[in-house]
Amino acid sequence: MDAFPGDPVLLLDMASCTDRGRQREHNEDALACDAVAGVAVLADGMGGYAAGEVASGVAAAQIAAEVARLKAEYPAVSPADLMQAMHDAIRRVNTQIYRAARKDPRYTGMGTTLVAAAFTGRVAVIAHAGDSRAYLLRDARLRRMTKDHSLLQERIDLGLLQADDPAGDAVRNLITRAIGVDPLLEPEIGVHAMQDGDLLLLCSDGLSDMLSDARIEQILQSLASEPQHAVRELVEQANAAGGRDNISVILIGMRLGDRPRGDHH
């Protein structure tokens, strides 16, 4: 599954946008993007201002940096090795945040949801914990690539609720998996084949709670060739719908092309 010298490779175009929304005083989301290293991380902090901001900032920066270092040292890293590296990086930052939250009263309850994507050859390794999501727009159709780790999703899976049932609002934001909360956290990680023209969207629940999947699909369809415009439009539309939470999006456009001369990532 690795790219061989001379093979077309996925060239990445990353755009991102984050906004505190209409009803929050602070932005506790954090983003880290490195198109050259092929890694993007989005974290949605929780535990109140300062604590949530610290957790998301540490998680996004450290996980992106660890993956970027691996990619620099091993340009043809295998998908399996990249999965392991992502797993190890998330577990390390989970331990760090968990210990800090128990050690310092200011950080009690500190944690963060996370969604991250890293690329090698023509595949994406996608990891998540919580209700930050990854979506794929392919052939003008949007599909969700992650399943929320939430009480609402568990009840949907058990057939106790429909996804659009207003009764689910009471448990919508009760997360069953997050970084910094459980010392034995296991992130969910998968490998996905990518194609020329794919668009990968990473977002916090500040977007997905405000806009339906159908509305997100419409926006991405109309602005597929303009990622920077698309991320701003998604945030603006989420704010127009109420902006109840911080809103963060990363959009990654993919096209097959020749590896730039001298580029080993």
N, C-alpha and C positions, 0 to 999 in steps of 0.2 A: 504494500500500500504506500510505500515511500515513493517520493519523486526521484527519478534518476537524472543525472546530468543530461541536459538537452531536452528532457520532457517538459511539456507545458506545466506550469504550476499555478496554484491559486494566488492571484494578486489581490490584496485586501485594501478596501477603501473604508476607513472607519470615521464615523461622525458621532458626536455625543452631545447631550444637553441635559442639564439638571436645573431644577427650579424648586423653591420652597413651597410653591403652591399658594392658594388663596387664604388658607386658614391656619397655617403653622407659622410660628415666629422664626423658627430656625430650620435649616436644611440639614438633616442627619443622614442623607444619602452620600455616597462617595463613588467615584468612578476612576478607573485606571485603564488606559488604552495604549497599546503599542503595536501599530500596524506592521512595523518592520519585524518585530519578534513574533507577531501573530498571536497576541493575547489581549483579551478584554475582560475586565472584572467590574461588576456592579454590586454594591452592597447597600442595604437599607437598614440603618442602625435603629436600635430600640433601647429603651431604658431611660429615656429623657435626654434633654439637651446636655451636652458635654459627654455623658456616658455613651449615648448612641452615636454621636459624632466621632468619638474616639474609636469605638469598635469598628464602624464602617470604614473609617480612614485607614486604620491599621490593616484590616483584612484586605481591602482593595490594593493598597500599595505593596504589601508584602507578598501576596500571592502572585501579582503581576510581575514583581521583581524576580521571584524565584523561578517562574516559568521562563522569563526572558533570559536569565542566566543559563538555564539548561539549554535553551535554543541556541545561545551563543557558543556554548561548548560542544554541542552535538547537533550540527545543522540538519542531519537526516534522522532525527529522533523518531523512533517507531511510535505508532498510536498507543501501543501497550505501555511503553515507557513514559509517554506523555500523560496517560491516565494515572500511572503510579505517582508521577511527579506532582500532578494536580492534587491527588488524594493526600500525599504527604504534606504539601504546602498548606492545604486547608486544615489538616489535623494539627499541624504545628501552631497555626494562628489561633485555632480553637482553644488549644491548651493555654496559650499566652493570654487570651482575653478572659477565659474562665478563671485563671489564677488571679489576674488583676481585679476582676469583679469581686472576688472573695477576700482579697487583701485590703482593698481601699473602699471605705464606706461610700465615697462619692460615686463609685462605679457599680454599686449594688444593682443587680438586674440588667447589667450591660450585656448586649448581644447584637447580632446582626444577621439578617437574611443575606443570601448571596446567590448570584448566578454568574458563571464565568465560562468563557470559551477560549480555547487555544487550538491552534491549527498546525498540522504537519502534513506535507504532501497535499492530498486532496480530501482530507478528513478534518472534522472538527471534534474535539473532545469538549463536551459540555457538562459542567458540574453545577449542582445547585443544592441549597438547603433553605427551606422556608417557602415563601410565596412570591419571591422575585422570579420572573419567568424568561424563557427563551421561546421565540417564535421563528418559523421559517416561512418566507414568501418564496414560492417556487412556481413558475408558470402562472403567475398572477393569483395563486391561491395560498391563503395563509393557514398554517397548522401550528398548533402548540406542541413544543418539543419537550416540555417539562410538566410534571404534575405537582401541584402545590402540596407542600407538607403543612396541612392545616386541618383543623377540626371540621371545617365546612367540606373540604374535599373528602375526608373520611366518611362523612355522612352521605355525601353524594355516591361514593363507591358502594356503600351499604344499601343504597336504594331508599334511604330515609328522607332525602331531599332532592329536588331538581335543582340544576345549576342556577336557574333564574328565580327560584322561590324566595320571596321576600323574607320568609321565616329564617333563611340562612344568614341574614344580616347580623344577627346577634352573635354568631360565632365566626363571622367572615375573617376577622383578623386574629384569631387564636391560632398561633403557630405551633406545630408539633415537632419541628426540627429547626434549629438555628445555631449559628456559630457563637460560642461563648457560654452556652446554657448547660450543656451536658458534656462532661469530660470524655465520654465515649462516642461523641458525634461521628456518624458515618454519612458523609455527603453522598448524594446520588450522582453517579457519573456514567456517561454513555459516549459511544463513538458513532459519529454520523458521517456518511459520505456526502460531500458537497459537490455542486455542479456549477458550471459557468452560468452566471446571471442570478445566482441565489442571493437573497437578502436575509441576513440573520439579525433578529431584533432581540436585545436584552432589555428588560424593563423592570422597574419596581412596581409594587401594587398601586402606587399613586397614579400610574397610567391605566393598568388593567382594571382597577375598581371604577374608574371614571368612564372609560370607553369600552364598548363591546368589542369582541374579536372581529365582528363584521365591520365596525367602524375603523378599527386599526387597519384591517385589510384594505378598505377603500382608500385610506390616506396613503398607504404604502404603494398601492397600485398606481395612484396618480402621480406619485413623486419618486418612483423607483430609481430613476436616473439622477436624482438630486438628493443624496443622503443627508447633507447638511440642512437643506430646506425641509426635508421630511422629519428630522428629529425636532426641529423647532415647531413645525406644524402639529406634531403629536402632543408636545407639551402645551402649546396654546389651546388645542382642543380639549385637553384634560382640564386645564384651568377654566375654560369656558363652561365645562360641564359641572363645575363646582370646586375643583382643585382642593379636595379635602385633605390631601396628604402631600408630602414632598413627591415630586415627579422626576424620574430619571430614566433616560433612554440611551442606549448605544445601538447604532445601526452599522452593520458590516456588510458591504457589498463585495461580491466575489466575481472575478473574471479569470479565465485561463489565459496565461501569457507566458512569455519567456522570462526566466529568472534574470533580474537585472545583473549586468556584469559586475562581478566583485561582491555581490550580495550572497551571504552564506546563511541567511536565516530562513 
